[in-house]
Amino acid sequence: MRPFLLAFSLLLSVQLVLRAPLACAAGLYEADVPVASQENSERDAGIRRALQSVLVKVSGSRQVLENPQLADAVSGAPGRVLQFYFRSVPLPPDDTGAVSTELRLFASFQPATIDELLRRTGEPRLSANRPASLVWLAIDEGSGPRLAGRDGDAPVIAWFEHQADARAVPLRFPTLDLGELAAVPAEKVAALEDASVVEASASYGAGSIVIARFVRAGTGEWVGEWKLRTADDVVYGQGKAPSRAALSEQLVAAIAESLSTHFAVRAGLDNAEELRLRIDGIASLRDYRALAAQLARLGSVRQALPGLIEGDTVYFDLLTDSGIDSVMQELALVPQLRPEGDPAERRFHWSAQ
């Protein structure tokens, strides 16, 4: 194929990818909520709660529900829903090991509608490229702390992942191999000491480290304390709940709020700016498609169009209404992009994974 025809086909392909809905981000715009029945009134109430969940998930923070401008949108949620259905969902085991199911309503909403709603009401958006949090958890049921791992505490981990899915928060847990168990005793995690934890966490490449302890009180209630470490901040928190499942929900909520604080971007027409990116290392159509998909996921980017192709280098013209700093912050979360040269050049190298 002639070079100019090849370049044209690549540009057209990338533009089509940018305009297509992304399956990987679809989960941000859907939610399932518990309902008592399939009655019409319960259905409509469930769809409203589902929209609230989606707004929280996309923005990253429950504070979005305090915006009075969104009240009408939530009230009219049944008219905004893209699709919905009922399903019976198995829940992770409770503290006694018992397994139950719950009737839930699944609902999805048009991504562009949700994004525009948040933009119009001045609320932030948290990019789909969300850094993972590595969770070190010490559990004390009265006989001393132990580190929670998938082998011995699968139900606890399952509840964490269940809650994290509802907030679209990526979580990781340490493997707890012999080396980690020797380097990070449960007592240090229970004391929220982070020196050995930070060192042992380096190989995981997580965006933040969570150090937490869950203790069962004499009353049967669970009490928790935690420390959330990011590259430039440390946040402490605590909670209490009747079960480990409910306490895990509080900790996941704290992680989500921390992510929103550090990475959410707020759009506004006054912030509209244009910028050009240079990305080297694009060696195939597959790389073009993957790059285009990543750029389309950026919450701070209103439009991204390929402008020029030279060999394995592609230039993208981006329009942002959240500010260039927000774009660069989000680009730092794309794992395949490595900055090169002077930051002012906005030059990156693509490393396919």
Secondary structure, DSSP 8 states (H G I E B T S, - for coil): --HHHHHHHHHHHHHHHHHS--HHHHGGGEEEEE-S-S-HHHHHHHHHHHHHHHHHHHHSSGGGGG-GGGHHHHHTHHHHEEEEEEEEEE----TTS---EEEEEEEEE-HHHHHHHHHHTT-EE--S----EEEEEEEESSS-EEE--TTT-HHHHHHHHHHHHHHT--EE-----HHHHHHS-HHHHHTT--HHHHHHHGGGT-SEEEEEEEEE-TTS-EEEEEEEE-SS-EEEEEEEESSHHHHHHHHHHHHHHHHHHHH-EE--GGG-EEEEEEEE---SHHHHHHHHHHHHT-TTEEEEEEEEEETTEEEEEEEESS-HHHHHHHHTT-TTEEEES-GGG-EEEE---
